[in-house]
Amino acid sequence: MDLLLPLLSFLVGIIVGLTGVGGASLITPMLIFIFQVPPSVAVSSDVVAATLMKVVGSVKHCQQQTLDKEVVKWLALGSVPGSLFGVAILHLIKRTGEHNLDSLLLRLLGVTILLITLLALVQLLLMTFFPKFSLPELPKFDLTTNWGRILTVTVGAVLGCVVGLTSVSSGSVFALVLIGFFRLDARKLVGTDISQAAILLLFTSLGHLSLGTVNWGLVLPIWLGSVPGVLLGAKICQITPQRPLRFIVYAILMMVSWKLVYQV
């Protein structure tokens, strides 16, 4: 594990910096399948490790002015309490002992990654091969109105709860929300996505630290690889075509989620 974990984390960091998605969806299953880490430890360790990666990436995008600060703020107002609620559910499950936490998390991971990836892949394929095909347009959230802010906070809370439970979707589903409800252009999409995830994961990681399932022997090598990886990815984000990259990421995630669901 000495060199392999930082190396694989470096590759994941590049993907996150480039596309804004794929961090937890790749690192958590990687820890489970390649390094045989129990799901509860993999989820908690990944949340803590991903926090630094997202914070570094968000600082870089902030310097480049490739993010929407208002969207980040209102999403975070919902996602942070939502994620803490998700962690509280894990605390309850662990304390009661009625369900096996590792088995439950494996199931949640597989189903969550599969659903997220299917949605993202369908959208990407439609945009690529049927550009004239028009889906019913989602309402745009107007953050200058109270109703728009309430909707943003609500969506953030629901998705934040999923992140608190599984560590997955801090990037992928939020990216779909940014596209569908805020119509962000490609230049600001990745930076906004990474920045809101950074705030969300800062608080979620505190909750997972309280669970006692964080393995610092995993967190530190992931940091060692992912931080320079996300910096490199963010740097070349502006000159790299996004669609081919996202298609590759989603294809990998489909295989990962199928493996997780099949194991259940």
Secondary structure as GFF3:
##gff-version 3
##sequence-region A 1 264
A	DSSP	alpha_helix	4	19	.	.	.	ID=ss1
A	DSSP	alpha_helix	23	33	.	.	.	ID=ss2
A	DSSP	alpha_helix	39	64	.	.	.	ID=ss3
A	DSSP	alpha_helix	69	96	.	.	.	ID=ss4
A	DSSP	alpha_helix	101	129	.	.	.	ID=ss5
A	DSSP	alpha_helix	146	166	.	.	.	ID=ss6
A	DSSP	alpha_helix	172	182	.	.	.	ID=ss7
A	DSSP	alpha_helix	186	211	.	.	.	ID=ss8
A	DSSP	alpha_helix	216	236	.	.	.	ID=ss9
A	DSSP	three_ten_helix	237	239	.	.	.	ID=ss10
A	DSSP	alpha_helix	242	263	.	.	.	ID=ss11
###
